[in-house]
Amino acid sequence: MGWLAVPKDWIATFGEMSKFCGKIVGQVYGLRVFRFFGEALRQCGILILSSTLVIWGLVFIIGLQCGIEGAYFDRSVGAPAYAGVFAAWCDLRELVPYAFGYMMAAKVGTGIVAELGSMRISDEIDALEVMGFNSVTFLCATRLLAAWLVLPFMYIAAIGAGFFASYLAVVQQIGEVSSGGFFLIFWMFQNPPDLLFSLLKAMVMATGIVLVGCYYGYNASGGPVGVGTATAKSMVLNIVFVHLIGMLGTQLFWGANPRAPIGG
Amino acid sequence: MPRIPRIGRDRNDDEGQPERPEDRDVRDAAQASPPSIFHDEPASAEPTVVHPAASAPAEPEDDLGWEEPATAAPEPAQAEAPKREPIVAPGFAVMGAGKEADAPKRVSVVNEPPVDPTDEYAWHTGLVRPHGMPDAVEFIDVHKAFGRNKILRGLNMGLPEGKISMILGPSGTGKSVCIKHMVGLLYPDQGDVLVHGESVPNMPDDDLFEMRKKFGVLFQDGALFGSMNVFDNVAFPLRQHTDKAEEEIVATVSSRLDEVGLGFAGDKFPNELSGGMRKRAGFARALVLDPDIVLFDEPDSGLDPVRTALLGELIQEIHEEVMQQRQESGGPLPAFTLITHDIMTARRVAEHISVLWKGRIVESGPAEELFNSDNAFVRQFLSGESQGPLGME
């Protein structure tokens, strides 16, 4: 039946993707990737130099918005001192992971697809293979390792940028709560496990984005148009993936227990 | 027999029309065939037989308005052209010779046996002429299809050690697919590919990666890594596969780059190089590990004739150099394999030729014997003649 072809195709693609991603993760866990540790370090450098500022910048802007909206909302309900709640929850639990995921998908994920895809269509991947290199290890596993090495630090720094922006908006711009009052509530509504959970959300997003990028780039075909199509497909899938991980992470970590001094 | 219509010679359409420059070019090119590759060969004294189909005055094609060259009226531009003796390859007959001295001359493939037009393998004798060397690579009844498109259909081919082999054949006939099978980038649907007697499709991944170190491959556009400069591209296999000191690597890479005339371009990135330079850099990279088998995928595409000739000479020089080294050291003799459409390169460089068509070998053997083959397809292809079993289909 014709209508079954599309879901069948999706399932087949999902199966292929899972197999491919399993292979990449296996190359990292099997430590084979350390044979190309130099390449992994080069990828770390590329990530740091090309993506750090743009991710921090986006998160800073999100932090500003969160602080302004939170401050005005709390003033409207007669509790301006509680503006720190928004900074603690909105930044840490939701918006920073999402902003991080969006920028990872747009900058890093599409970059990987474009780079690997152009290597594929210009025979560079075949050239690697015929020189006796495992191209999946050299091209994909090194990128995943680089992401795991660099992104936790980049993400934690991004959270700091978001908090700092919220502080600026609430305390310096709106100015209806003192610095001490802001931080009292801010620290009351979060604790170290929240930071860990937020980090986990972001790292799962980042891992998925890198793997999806590698899959679409490595398997690109059909010339430059094919690379463009693969890039678009990866972006769509990554955005869906980011939201899915965001929702599942919130449900898992804070769905049953808000982990906050509220009510009973 | 399929033919290519000659532009501007159709009386029904072009009578009374002024001749276009492009038409003149096409006609001149047709008159000049066969190409000058036959210049240094004596004309054959043996009697030649023109296939009846080639000389029959009333063929179905005539209904389409195509004209036999012998009866074509000379045009003013031809009349002014200096008269030259026709260049005839051994075994080729000049059609209409002796009838009209000024009429355009053409050659035709001779000794064509009558064939069954429904048999697409009528010309595939599969004749393997002995070359006296063991095969470095063997294809055994290899079949490969991409979807419904069957590319290799029972390919049996050997590429001898110690020789420069050439795989020739029309476009889209599976030559590049052959290269990918040799290095294990593609696996046959059926049949086997042996490299030095080991089955490539049955190798575990680790063995396959190890086996690939025997190969050096020059891809069509060089396939240089865009993120590295030329020097690092060439040094890459050495740095990854050997424990050589950096000074030794620098010396080896510089030597290879000098050989291909790119000693000055080590710090340039691939996007700063011309197509020919990228190809030469790819050549240097393919050779840097002193591989046993070197594969060249259309090394002459995109190169001017002089550079093509120089590249051919370079391939010969390096092959000889490696041969000497291996004969002294006792290692396997180098098998260089080129895929090309360029008959000039084949004439200059090839020691062994395999003619591939429709996924099978038509004939293979030492180059001299192939150039004198009786097989109509082989003769047509190796002379670049438009008339013969191969058409535009």
Interface residues (C-beta under 8 A of the other chain):
Chain A: S118 M119 S122 D123 E124 D126 A127 E129 V130 M131 G132 F133 N134
Chain B: K180 V183 G184 L185 D205 F209 E210 R212 K213 F215 V217 F219 Q220 D221 A223 L224 F225 G226 F236 P237 Q240 H241 G282 L289
